[in-house]
C-alpha cells in the first residue's frame, strides 16, 4: 500500500519563525513514518521555499533535542533551525512522485534539462506548522486552496479571523461570548495625535491595560501598562509589529492577577474540547520570554477548576472555535477573575505551538490522546475537510463564445 505523502511546512517570514522551527522539529520526530512518507518543506525569513538538507538527519532520529534546551530565540539550538536561519541553498526531495498537483520551491539549479514537474514538491496533504503572519493568517491557506492541496488546520477565513485580534473579538461579541473591554487604534492615528489617543484609552479603560499588536502570536510585542505613563512606550512596542493595535483592560485590577486558563479544541464541524489547563507565569503575564526563554512558569494540567467552571471553559472554547469558522485545531485562551470567578474569552490560536511540551498537545495527552496520535488525527481532519469541500457544486461554466444582444432604448 502506497504511503500518504505528507509535507511538513515550517519556518516562514513572521516574527515567530524560530517558534515554527521548534514545532516542526517535534512533529518530524513524532510522525508515524511507517504510515506516512514525510517531506520537510522550509521557508526562510526572506520567503524562499526549500527542503532543508539537514532535515534528513532529523527524520532519521540522529538529531537529539532536549526539551529543556528548546529556546525560540536561539536558532542555533537545532541544526534545521540553523539551516533556515542562514538561508542556505535549496535541495530537492529524492525521486519526487509525479502527481497532478504540487508546489514549486525556490531553487538554485536553473538547468534547462530539469523539468518543472521534477522541481515540484508533490504531496497528498500539507501540515503547515507555521505561526504568525504569512502562515497562520490565511495567506498560506489561500495558496494551498489555489493549488487544491489538502492541509491541516483552519481555512482562509478562520485563519485570518483568528489572527486578527480586533476582528476576532468582534466575532466573539456577535456570538455572545464574554470578552474583556478593549480599544483598537491604528498606528497612523497614534503617530498623528498621541495625546488624543492616550486620552481616549484612559477614558474608556481602567489601568492596568495590555497593549498588543493585532496580528501576531506567541506574545510578541505585548506589554503591560500599569498607568498612562507606561502606555506610550507600550504602544510604540506594539506598533513595531502591526499597523493595528489592541488595548485590553486587565482582569483582576491593579492588585490581583487574572488566572490564565487554556483549552485545546480538535475537530471540524463536530469539534471537541480537551481538559483545561492553567498557566502560572513567572512574570506578571505569560509573555514571549516566559514562554520560550525564562524558566519557572508552571503548567497545571488539569486546571484546578470546579466541574461547572471546567464545563463552562470547554463550552466557550467550542463556541469560539465555531465563531471564527475554525477547523482542525485551535488553542483557546481565557482569563479568569480571581475574585469573582468570572471567565472571559481572551483569544483563539489557530496554529498553536506544537512541540511535544507545548500546551496544546499536553492538554490532549491529559485527555487521552497522545502526541503521535494527535498528529495522525489532524492529518485525517485536513483530508476530510478537503473531501467535504469537493461536495460543493462548482460554478456552471458559461459556453464560449458568448453572444450578447444589445437593445437600444429609444
Buried (B, 14 or more C-beta within 10 A) or exposed (E): EEEBBBBBBBBBBBBBBBBBBBBBBBBBBBBBBEBBBBBBBBBBBEEBBBBBBBBBEBBEEEBEBEEEEBBBEBBEBBBBBBBBBEEBEBBBBEEBBEEEEBBEBBBEEEEEEEEEEBBBBBBBBBBBBBBBBBBBBBBBBBBBBEBEBBBBBBBBBBBBBBBBBBBBBBBBEEBEBEBBBBBBBBBEEBEEEBEEBBEBBBEEBEBBBBBBBBBBBBBBBBBBBBEEEBBBEBBBBBBEBBEBBBBBBBBBBEEEBBBBBBBBBBBBEEBBBBBBBBBEBEEEBBBBBBBBEEEEBEBBBBBEBEEEBBEBBBEBBBBBBBBBBBBBBBBBBBBBBBEEEEBBBBBBBBBBBBBBBBBBBBBBBBBEBEBBBBBBBBBBBBBBBBEEEEEEEEEEEEEEEEEEEEEEEE
